């Protein structure tokens, strides 16, 4: 029998995260930090905190000096990303690796693929690592993380396997609005205008329609099968472009 998880009140979670109680409560209410209510009081767990801290959008994601790519002064554009991926990237199977998230949480990616993507005068290394982990109520849900850069890996976006992944190979990754749209880390919601970057060449749908379970976001997402590495990479490159890494 699995040990009962350590349950934390909001005040203790705020102390561990070095954040205000109000900020942590807002994350719980938004669903970005997993938790539950007992009456009118929120609770979370140590594991949920580790997942929250380890999520690609919840920690500093690097700078060009940290090896995000072979960068030049010329900034990539969305048109450049689209053109670079239009003919498909030359993916190569590479050795599995481990990535250390904040709080020294180490995650192994036994299956990985890498490609060099030319963007103008730049060449950006994209690595996609696959693993299995407990997520959204499923013990061994398939997961893929798109990393930008070399030699240091910077996580850009992550894909979660659909509940029927074993049959369909389908995965989904939430679309988050760029700061220029006033979104910050805000999810793109159904009914909102689709950013131009995602109006061509992507399959879009609602995340929770295919990744079903507790706390699954009802947000718009990119759909891709486990073999559609170009789509995954393009999603990651767009996120990197919005973040100003390339």
N, C-alpha and C positions, 0 to 999 in steps of 0.2 A: 504494500500500500504506500502510495506517495506521501511524503511528509507534508503536513499542513503548512502552507506558505506563511511567511512572516507578514502579518498585517500591520500597516502603518497608518496612523491618522494623518490628516493633511499637515498639521503642524510639524510632525516628525519628518514627513516627506520634504517640506519646505526647508527644514534645517539641513537635511542631507544634500539637497540641491542648491543650497545657499541662495534661495529665492524667497520672495514674499509668499505668505499664505494665499493671498488673493491671486497671485500669478499661477500657483499650483492648482488652485480651485478652478481657474479658468481653463487650464489644460485638461483637467478631469472632465469638466462640463463639455468641452469640445470633442472629447473622445480620443485626443492625441496621446494622453496618458491614461492607461487602462486603470479602471477603478470600479467601485460600486458604492451604492448608498445604503446606509443603515438609518432608516428614518430620514432625517434631513441632513445627516452627516456623511461626508465622503470618506472612503477608505481606499487605500491602494496597497500594493505589495512590493517587497524588495525586488522581485523579478521584474515587475512592471516598470519600476524605476530604471533598472538596468537596460531594459529594452528601449525605454524612452530616451535615455542618454545615448545609447548606441545607434539610434536611428540616424540615417545620413543627413537629415535636415535639422538635427538638433545639436550640432556641434560644429566648430570651425572646420572648414573643409579644405584648407590649404591655400597656398599662394603659388604663383609661378616659381618663386624661389625654392619652393619645396618639391619641385619636380612635377608640376601638373602637366607639363608637356615640353616639347621643344618649341618654346614660345619666341616670337619676335614682337616688335613694336606694332605690327599690323594686327588689328583685332579681327577675329572671325566674325562673320555675319550669318544670319539665319539662311540666307541664300547660299552661302558657302557651305554650310552644314548639309543643306539639301542636295547641292550639287556633288559634294564629296561622297554622299551615301547613295546617289542615284544609280551608280553602276554596281553597287555592292562592294563591301570590303573584303579583303583577302584574310580570312580568319584562319588561325593556326591553333591547334590544341597545344596547350602549355601545361607545365607541371602544376599540380595543386599547390596551394599556399595557405598561410594563415594571416589573418588581419586582426590587429589589436584595436578594439574600440576603446572609448574612454572607460575609466575605472578598471583598466587592464582586463577587460572582457575579450578573450581570444576566440575567434571564430575560424574554423577550418573550412576551406573551399576546395574539396578534393577534385572537382572538375572545373576546368577553366579554359577560356579561349581569348586570344589576343589579336588585335589588328592595328596597323598604323594608318591613320586617317589623315590625308593631306587637306589642310584648310588654308588656301592661299599660300603664303610663304611658310606656314607652320606645318608641323607634323605632330599630330596628337595621338598618343598611345591610348587605346581603349582596351580594358581587360574586363571580361565578364566571368564572374565566379559563381558556381552553383553549389548549393548545400541543402541540407534538410534541417529543419528546426521546428520547435513548437511555436505556433502562431495562429491567431484567430481561432482558437478552440480546437486546432488539429495538432496532434503530437508531432508528426513528421511531415510538415507541409514543405513542399519544394520552394526554394527561394533562390533568387538570382540578384546579385548586386553588380551594377555597372560602375566600374572604377575608371577614373581619368588619370593619366599621367604615368611617368616612369622616371626614375626608379621608385619614387614614393607613390603609393596608390591613394587616390582621393575618391571616396564613395560619392556618386552623383545621385543615382536613383536605385530603388530596389523593386523587384517584381516578386509577387507571391503566387504560388500555384493555386489554380482553381480547385474547388472541392472534387471535381472529376478529372484532375490532372492526369491520373494514371491512364485514362481513356483518351483524353483530348490533347494533353500536353500544353493546355492553355495556361497563361500566366497574366497577371494584371498589375499595373503600377499607377498609383494615384497621380493626377496632374495637379501641380501646385502653381499658383499664380506668381508671376514675377513681381518684384517690388515696384516696378514702374507702373503696374496696374493697381497699386495700393493694396496688394494682396499679402506681401510678406510670405508667410508659410500657409496662407489660406488655400484650402482646397477649391478646385473648380467644381462648382455645384451643377447638377442637372438644370438646364434652362438658361444658364449663363452663356454669354457669348464665348465661343471657342477661340482661343488665341490663334492668330494667323499661322503660327508655327505648326499647329496641329490640325490644320484644315486640309492637308494634302499628304497622302501616303501613310496614314495611320488608321488602324481599326480602333474606334473608341467605344466605350460602354460604361456602365456603372460598376464600380469596383465590387460592391456587395452583391451584385447579381451573380457573380462567379466565385468570389472569395467570400463564402458565407460562414458566419460564426459570430461570437461575442465581439463587439466593438468594431466590426467591419464597417469601414467608412462608406456612406452612401454617396460617394463623390465620383466625378468623371475620371476615367482611367484609360491608359493605353493598354490594349490587349495585344499579346504576342504569344505565339507558341514557343516552346523551348528551343526550337531550331531557328526562329526568326531573330537572329543575332543583330542584323542590321537595324531592325525596328527598335530593339532594346538600346543599341548604341546611339541611334539618332535621338531617342528620348533623353538619354544621359547627356549627350552633347548640347542639346537645347537647354537643359537645366544648367550645364556648365556655362553656356553662353549668357544666360540670364544672370548667373552669379558673377559674371565678369572674369572667369578664370581663363577664357580663351577669346 
